[in-house]
Amino acid sequence: MIQQQGTLSVVGLGMMLGAHLSPRSRSHIEQADVVFALVSDPLVELWVQDMRPDMRSLQPYYREGKVRLDSYREMVEAMLAEVRAGKRVCGIFYGHPGVFAMVPHKAVAGAKAEGYDAVMEPGISAEDCLYADLGIDPGTYGCAHFEASQFMFYQRRIDPSAYLILWQIGLAGDRSLSRFATGADYRRLLVELLSADYPADHEVIAYEAATLPITEPRLERMPLTSIIDADLRLQTTLVIPPARPMQRNQAMLDRLAEVDHRMQAEAAVAG
């Protein structure tokens, strides 16, 4: 395929204003002919405008009652139209552009499919901040991540001895793809679903990463049932710590011991 002239880069600003932008991402922003941005806070958008006064906000494509998939398609098309015009295009997104972000993935895939050079640069995501702010090492007990509505729509196998992270908890149960929040009736169903594996009084954490240097992350602890009436927004993540100890798989451990012994015996013979 012949390489086309236009290019696309999608970059992540990270979560905290001005603190998480990598030199590589900054270079893409500075060298682009056209810059689009979809960020989490009006102050962050102003900061991006200070860096690139000609920045085009993607925020107006959202509208209450409008199906988000339609907004996403329009955002992708806006960026690709400039790529097709031979421009160096940069799309700026908050956090990591590939984490809970359909538009960057669709735009990069679409540009590549049409023969254009397209790259995605990583950024610091809310997940990265979560591990740091809560002092969680996902390698200690394990960690499963699900989008909250997807978790409700499909049958998933849950391990209560590991961390369970539910993203976009403020939208839990939304089937319309056109709302920015759901309410207590939806969360009541989520609690009912979780109650099969967790006690009603099990402590969970409503988490929100800090986006400004002058703010603190939200780390609100509450019993599981309290999420029904809690203040849970689109950016809120629900962290459910382990509810039971890990169970040893003795049968597998015994088989691994047999392999160890066999390997040691073979090594002894070879020596």
Protein Blocks (a to p, Z undefined) as FASTA:
>chain_A
ZZdfbdcddddebjbghklpcfklmmmmmmpmbdcdddfbfklmmmmmmmmmmbccfklm
pcghiafklmmmmmmmmmmmmmmnopacddddehjfkgopfklmmmmmmmmmnopacddd
ddddfklmmmmmnopafklnopadddfklmmmpccdddfkbccddehkllgoianlpafb
dcfklmmmmmmmmmmmpcfklccddddddfbfkbccddddddfklmmmmccdfklccddd
dfbdcdddfklmmmmmmmmmmmmmmmmmmZZ
